[in-house]
Amino acid sequence: MNVFKTIQKLTLSTVLILALSACSNKDNNDTNTTEQTTSTTQGGGESGSTDETNDSSNDDTTTDNNTNTENNETNLVDDNATATLKSLTLTLDETTDLSLQATYSNNTSKTLSNNIEWIVSPSDAVQITDHTLTAKKDSNVTVQAKVGNILSNTISLNITWVVNGHVLPPEPDKTLNDSTLLGIDSNDNGVRDDVERYILQTYGKEEITIQIGFQVARAYNSVIEHPENAWETDKVLSAAQDCASYFSSFAEFFNEPILLDKNIVVSKKFKSIMLNTRERIKNYLLYNQKLSGGIFASTPLDELKVKCKFDVEILLKVRK
């Protein structure tokens, strides 16, 4: 950004005329020196005037000063002593560097770097240090700059978080999300947005664990959506549990990695997030009631992995 500077010359001329008294003794006359000094000020310097007069005889001195006309526009860009700030223009480049350009009443402009107040909403979404913006969480963010009483234009940002290629869905409105049985699923992948965020933030280091989490979440949805079909939906939840069991307990017996600390299905934290409303809990209890008295066989260890509803073999090859 070019910074335009106003450079003007200010000339102060002072002519000192000394009148000598007629009765003065020539032998006692002091040397009278008259100097004309010109001071020039350019863009930001201070104007100075030096008048030197040696008068040791106390003679009457008459000084004729030229009119000192100071241009109030001097130093306008550098210190804005007399110009007023008209507007601020805020821009953000691809490297997340902010730039703030000020325009003044004399149509000059320059880029500001100090004494800027940043207005960010929500305030905890980003951090601005030395004009560099750093995202702290995913959110829709607005940024403005303020200098004195002047506000800049508003920059709107949509900050998204990506985990293993998965874009974190936006944090849903809790009231709206909890107003229906299956809640908000903005990307329509069968996993409630708040649950998907938890899975990606908790199990996002491995694509396999992400997919296990998604399978478990979809299974819970089947259970609470159709509790009357408990015997059918239980097969869906059991398959998710078998898949999670394999990668939390038994994969090492088949020379494959243990990727989960524990089975997600039996995780109290996961279950509390999935079943977080009265209606969801009610339907889950109804599902369990429908299964009361049933006898269920366990899955053989060598069949656990095939219960995963995603391509395990490809993901295992990718991670090697």
C-alpha positions as CSV (number, residue, x, y, z in Angstrom):
1,M,0.0,0.0,0.0
2,N,1.5,3.3,-1.0
3,V,1.6,6.0,1.6
4,F,1.1,9.4,0.3
5,K,2.9,12.2,2.1
6,T,2.3,15.9,1.9
7,I,5.6,17.7,1.8
8,Q,5.5,21.4,1.9
9,K,8.1,24.1,2.5
10,L,7.5,26.7,5.1
11,T,9.8,29.7,4.9
12,L,10.2,32.1,7.8
13,S,12.1,35.3,6.9
14,T,13.2,37.6,9.6
15,V,15.0,40.8,8.8
16,L,16.6,42.6,11.7
17,I,17.2,46.3,11.2
18,L,19.3,48.0,13.8
19,A,19.2,51.8,14.2
20,L,22.3,53.3,15.7
21,S,22.0,56.3,18.0
22,A,23.5,59.5,16.6
23,C,25.2,60.4,19.8
24,S,27.1,57.1,20.0
25,N,30.8,57.3,20.0
26,K,32.2,55.6,16.9
27,D,35.0,54.1,18.9
28,N,32.5,52.5,21.3
29,N,30.1,51.2,18.7
30,D,29.6,47.5,19.0
31,T,29.5,45.3,16.0
32,N,25.9,44.9,14.9
33,T,25.2,41.7,13.1
34,T,22.0,41.2,11.3
35,E,21.3,37.6,10.1
36,Q,18.4,36.4,8.1
37,T,17.6,32.8,8.8
38,T,15.4,30.7,6.7
39,S,13.9,27.5,8.2
40,T,12.4,24.8,6.1
41,T,10.1,22.1,7.4
42,Q,9.3,18.9,5.4
43,G,6.7,16.3,6.2
44,G,7.0,15.6,9.9
45,G,10.0,17.9,10.9
46,E,9.7,20.8,13.3
47,S,10.0,24.3,11.9
48,G,12.7,26.3,13.6
49,S,13.9,29.9,13.4
50,T,17.2,31.3,14.7
51,D,17.6,35.0,15.2
52,E,21.0,36.2,16.4
53,T,21.6,39.8,17.3
54,N,24.5,41.2,19.2
55,D,23.6,44.5,20.8
56,S,25.9,45.5,23.7
57,S,25.1,49.2,23.6
58,N,21.4,49.0,24.6
59,D,20.5,50.9,21.5
60,D,16.8,50.9,20.5
61,T,16.2,47.9,18.2
62,T,13.4,47.7,15.8
63,T,12.4,44.3,14.5
64,D,10.4,43.9,11.3
65,N,9.1,40.3,11.2
66,N,7.6,39.0,8.0
67,T,4.2,37.4,8.5
68,N,4.6,33.8,9.8
69,T,2.1,31.9,7.8
70,E,2.1,28.2,8.8
71,N,0.4,25.7,6.6
72,N,-1.9,23.6,8.8
73,E,-1.7,20.7,6.4
74,T,2.0,20.2,7.3
75,N,2.7,16.8,8.9
76,L,-0.8,15.7,8.0
77,V,0.0,12.2,7.1
78,D,2.5,11.4,9.7
79,D,0.9,12.7,12.9
80,N,-2.6,13.8,11.7
81,A,-2.3,16.9,13.9
82,T,-4.9,18.8,11.8
83,A,-6.4,16.4,9.4
84,T,-9.4,14.2,10.5
85,L,-9.8,10.5,9.9
86,K,-12.6,9.9,7.5
87,S,-12.8,6.2,7.0
88,L,-11.1,2.8,7.6
89,T,-10.9,0.0,5.1
90,L,-10.1,-3.5,6.4
91,T,-8.8,-6.3,4.2
92,L,-7.7,-9.9,4.8
93,D,-5.3,-11.7,2.5
94,E,-4.9,-15.4,1.8
95,T,-2.3,-15.8,4.5
96,T,-4.7,-14.5,7.1
97,D,-2.9,-11.1,7.5
98,L,-5.1,-8.2,8.2
99,S,-4.4,-4.7,6.6
100,L,-6.1,-1.5,7.8
101,Q,-6.0,1.6,5.5
102,A,-7.0,5.0,6.8
103,T,-8.3,7.8,4.6
104,Y,-8.1,11.4,5.9
105,S,-10.0,14.6,5.2
106,N,-7.4,15.9,2.8
107,N,-7.8,12.7,0.7
108,T,-4.5,11.3,1.8
109,S,-4.2,7.7,3.0
110,K,-1.9,5.3,4.8
111,T,-1.8,1.9,6.3
112,L,-2.1,1.8,10.1
113,S,-0.3,-0.5,12.4
114,N,-0.8,0.8,15.9
115,N,-3.6,1.9,18.2
116,I,-6.1,-0.4,16.6
117,E,-9.0,-1.9,18.5
118,W,-10.2,-5.2,17.1
119,I,-13.8,-6.1,17.4
120,V,-14.4,-9.9,17.0
121,S,-17.7,-11.8,17.3
122,P,-17.7,-14.3,18.9
123,S,-14.8,-13.0,20.8
124,D,-13.2,-16.4,21.4
125,A,-13.3,-17.6,17.8
126,V,-10.1,-16.0,16.6
127,Q,-6.9,-14.4,18.0
128,I,-5.3,-11.4,16.3
129,T,-1.6,-10.8,17.0
130,D,0.4,-8.2,15.0
131,H,-2.3,-8.1,12.4
132,T,-2.2,-11.9,11.9
133,L,-5.5,-13.7,12.4
134,T,-5.4,-17.2,14.0
135,A,-8.5,-19.4,14.2
136,K,-9.2,-20.9,17.6
137,K,-12.4,-22.8,16.8
138,D,-14.9,-23.4,14.0
139,S,-17.5,-20.7,13.8
140,N,-19.0,-17.9,11.7
141,V,-17.0,-14.9,12.7
142,T,-17.1,-11.2,12.0
143,V,-14.1,-8.9,12.4
144,Q,-13.9,-5.1,12.5
145,A,-11.3,-2.5,13.3
146,K,-11.8,0.6,15.3
147,V,-9.6,3.7,15.6
148,G,-11.0,6.5,17.8
149,N,-14.7,6.6,17.0
150,I,-14.3,5.3,13.4
151,L,-15.3,1.8,12.5
152,S,-14.0,-0.1,9.5
153,N,-16.0,-2.3,7.2
154,T,-16.9,-5.8,8.6
155,I,-15.2,-9.0,7.3
156,S,-17.3,-12.1,7.7
157,L,-15.5,-15.5,8.0
158,N,-16.7,-19.1,8.0
159,I,-14.1,-21.0,9.9
160,T,-14.3,-24.7,9.5
161,W,-12.2,-27.5,11.1
162,V,-11.1,-30.5,9.0
163,V,-10.2,-33.8,10.7
164,N,-8.8,-36.6,8.4
165,G,-10.7,-35.0,5.5
166,H,-13.9,-34.6,7.5
167,V,-15.3,-31.1,7.9
168,L,-16.6,-30.6,11.4
169,P,-20.3,-29.7,11.1
170,P,-21.3,-26.5,12.8
171,E,-22.2,-26.6,16.4
172,P,-26.0,-27.0,16.3
173,D,-28.4,-24.9,18.3
174,K,-29.1,-27.1,21.4
175,T,-32.8,-26.2,21.7
176,L,-33.4,-27.0,18.1
177,N,-31.2,-30.0,18.1
178,D,-32.9,-31.5,21.1
179,S,-36.4,-30.7,19.9
180,T,-36.6,-33.8,17.7
181,L,-35.7,-37.4,18.2
182,L,-32.9,-37.6,15.6
183,G,-31.8,-33.9,16.0
184,I,-29.9,-32.0,13.3
185,D,-27.8,-33.7,10.7
186,S,-26.7,-30.9,8.4
187,N,-24.5,-33.1,6.1
188,D,-27.1,-35.9,6.0
189,N,-24.7,-38.7,6.8
190,G,-26.9,-40.4,9.4
191,V,-25.0,-39.0,12.4
192,R,-26.4,-36.1,14.5
193,D,-24.1,-33.0,14.2
194,D,-23.3,-32.8,17.9
195,V,-22.4,-36.5,18.0
196,E,-20.3,-36.2,14.8
197,R,-18.4,-33.3,16.3
198,Y,-17.7,-35.4,19.4
199,I,-16.5,-38.4,17.3
200,L,-14.2,-36.3,15.2
201,Q,-12.7,-34.5,18.1
202,T,-12.3,-37.6,20.3
203,Y,-11.5,-40.4,17.8
204,G,-10.2,-38.3,14.9
205,K,-6.6,-39.6,14.9
206,E,-7.5,-42.7,13.0
207,E,-10.0,-43.0,10.1
208,I,-11.0,-46.5,11.3
209,T,-12.0,-45.2,14.7
210,I,-13.9,-42.3,13.1
211,Q,-15.8,-44.9,11.0
212,I,-16.5,-47.1,14.0
213,G,-17.9,-44.1,15.9
214,F,-20.2,-43.2,12.9
215,Q,-21.4,-46.9,12.8
216,V,-22.2,-46.8,16.5
217,A,-24.0,-43.5,16.2
218,R,-26.2,-44.7,13.3
219,A,-27.0,-47.9,15.3
220,Y,-28.2,-45.9,18.3
221,N,-30.3,-43.8,15.9
222,S,-32.0,-47.0,14.6
223,V,-32.6,-48.2,18.1
224,I,-34.3,-45.0,19.4
225,E,-36.1,-44.3,16.1
226,H,-37.8,-47.6,16.0
227,P,-37.8,-49.1,19.5
228,E,-40.8,-51.2,18.6
229,N,-38.5,-53.2,16.2
230,A,-36.1,-54.0,19.0
231,W,-35.2,-57.5,17.7
232,E,-34.2,-56.0,14.3
233,T,-32.4,-52.9,15.5
234,D,-30.5,-54.9,18.1
235,K,-28.7,-56.6,15.2
236,V,-27.6,-53.2,14.0
237,L,-26.3,-52.2,17.4
238,S,-24.7,-55.6,18.0
239,A,-22.8,-55.3,14.7
240,A,-21.4,-51.9,15.7
241,Q,-20.4,-53.3,19.1
242,D,-18.6,-56.3,17.5
243,C,-16.7,-54.0,15.2
244,A,-15.7,-51.8,18.1
245,S,-14.7,-54.8,20.2
246,Y,-12.4,-56.1,17.5
247,F,-10.3,-52.9,17.4
248,S,-10.4,-52.4,21.2
249,S,-9.6,-55.9,22.4
250,F,-9.0,-58.6,19.8
251,A,-7.2,-57.2,16.7
252,E,-3.8,-58.0,18.2
253,F,-4.6,-61.7,18.0
254,F,-4.8,-61.3,14.3
255,N,-1.6,-59.3,14.0
256,E,-3.6,-56.0,13.5
257,P,-3.5,-52.8,15.6
258,I,-5.5,-52.1,18.7
259,L,-6.9,-48.6,17.8
260,L,-9.5,-48.0,20.5
261,D,-9.0,-47.6,24.2
262,K,-12.4,-49.1,24.9
263,N,-15.6,-50.3,23.1
264,I,-17.5,-47.1,22.1
265,V,-20.9,-48.8,22.6
266,V,-20.3,-49.3,26.3
267,S,-18.7,-45.8,26.8
268,K,-20.7,-43.9,29.3
269,K,-19.6,-40.6,27.7
270,F,-20.7,-41.7,24.2
271,K,-24.0,-43.0,25.5
272,S,-24.7,-39.8,27.5
273,I,-24.2,-37.7,24.3
274,M,-26.4,-40.0,22.2
275,L,-29.2,-40.3,24.8
276,N,-29.3,-36.7,26.1
277,T,-33.1,-35.9,26.1
278,R,-36.1,-37.5,27.8
279,E,-37.5,-38.7,24.5
280,R,-34.3,-40.4,23.4
281,I,-33.8,-42.1,26.8
282,K,-37.5,-43.2,26.8
283,N,-37.2,-44.9,23.5
284,Y,-33.9,-46.6,24.4
285,L,-35.5,-48.0,27.6
286,L,-38.5,-49.2,25.5
287,Y,-36.0,-51.0,23.2
288,N,-34.4,-52.7,26.1
289,Q,-37.8,-53.7,27.5
290,K,-38.7,-55.3,24.2
291,L,-35.6,-57.4,24.4
292,S,-36.3,-58.5,28.0
293,G,-36.0,-62.3,28.4
294,G,-34.2,-62.8,25.1
295,I,-31.1,-65.1,24.6
296,F,-28.3,-63.7,22.5
297,A,-25.3,-65.6,21.2
298,S,-21.8,-63.9,21.1
299,T,-20.0,-63.5,17.9
300,P,-16.9,-65.6,17.2
301,L,-13.7,-63.6,17.3
302,D,-12.8,-64.3,13.7
303,E,-16.1,-62.8,12.6
304,L,-16.0,-59.6,14.6
305,K,-14.1,-57.6,11.9
306,V,-16.6,-58.4,9.2
307,K,-19.3,-56.7,11.2
308,C,-17.7,-53.3,10.5
309,K,-19.9,-51.5,7.9
310,F,-17.0,-49.9,6.1
311,D,-14.0,-51.1,4.1
312,V,-11.6,-52.1,6.9
313,E,-9.0,-53.7,4.6
314,I,-8.5,-50.5,2.5
315,L,-8.2,-48.4,5.6
316,L,-5.7,-50.8,7.1
317,K,-3.6,-50.6,4.0
318,V,-3.7,-46.8,3.9
319,R,-2.4,-46.5,7.4
320,K,0.6,-48.8,6.9
